[in-house]
Amino acid sequence: MIQLLPSTNYPISIVLMLEVGEMPEEKFLNQTYRLETQEETLAHYEAWAETYDEEITENDYAQPKRCATALAQYSTSKEVDVLDIGCGSGLSGLALSDSGFKNIDGCDFSPAMLEKAKNTNVYRQLFLADINEELDIEAETYDAVSAVGVLAFAHIRTEALRQMLRVIKSKGLLVIGLNEHYWDGDSVGDKIRALSEEGDIELLFEEYGDHLPGADIGGWVAVLRKK
Ligand SMILES: C[S@@+](CC[C@H](N)C(=O)[O-])C[C@H]1O[C@@H](n2cnc3c(N)ncnc32)[C@H](O)[C@@H]1O
């Protein structure tokens, strides 16, 4: 409500008064870091799908481009089959397409997000999948998998890395982009190094940089090659 009040300094001063209940709604981004269960996570993305692109791009979301660029650097061709896991509204697929990749499939567990991803027209096919469950994809189907902003406590768990690797062909690539909280807190960096020591993968690239610079959040990009 706008109230006009007389003032000693100015003939009239305008005071903006927000009544209880008129407080601006909290945006979705902050809520993301408080999600605890799969059910909360799914409900969150179903509700966020409509405004996700707007909120995330106003914070200069850097990971899709960083991940696509890193993948392009190690990929032998742009004709390879890429699966964008947790593709969301398609920002990660758009970045892959901008980097020249032509055969991009996408999957996510949120139907509303997949509807948004369809509108980007960069995916060859899109399908519903919960990456914490067994994936209904034959082993060694893809040349590369991209997982941008999806590994997190209540999202896709670190254990799913093995599942991602299962669907990648031998010598294929996995690019991961995630924010610093999960890299450290969920020991994703340690898990990757353990996979490397076990001899399942070769860690080709690991770089700290921007994640959501508009919200002052940094993040990691890693490129792994399956042995
Ligand atoms: C932060 S968004 C990232 C979307 C996209 N990759 C991007 O960079 O804009 C996280 C996405 O992961 C999806 N997601 C979370 N948990 C998942 C799960 N267990 N299986 C599949 N998708 C999941 C969400 O629905 C959401 O679309």
The ligand as an ORCA input file, in Angstrom:
! r2SCAN-3c Opt
* xyz 0 1
  C      19.269    -27.056    -10.737
  S      18.319    -27.942    -11.917
  C      19.492    -28.088    -13.248
  C      18.799    -28.234    -14.577
  C      19.731    -28.094    -15.779
  N      20.686    -29.174    -15.841
  C      20.414    -26.750    -15.749
  O      21.662    -26.729    -15.653
  O      19.716    -25.729    -15.824
  C      18.273    -29.576    -11.241
  C      17.394    -30.544    -12.060
  O      17.632    -31.867    -11.565
  C      16.401    -32.555    -11.573
  N      16.503    -33.664    -10.614
  C      16.674    -33.594     -9.273
  N      16.720    -34.823     -8.731
  C      16.572    -35.699     -9.757
  C      16.527    -37.114     -9.841
  N      16.645    -37.877     -8.752
  N      16.392    -37.689    -11.061
  C      16.274    -36.908    -12.181
  N      16.275    -35.557    -12.164
  C      16.438    -34.961    -10.965
  C      15.377    -31.500    -11.192
  O      14.069    -31.862    -11.570
  C      15.906    -30.282    -11.935
  O      15.332    -30.148    -13.205
*
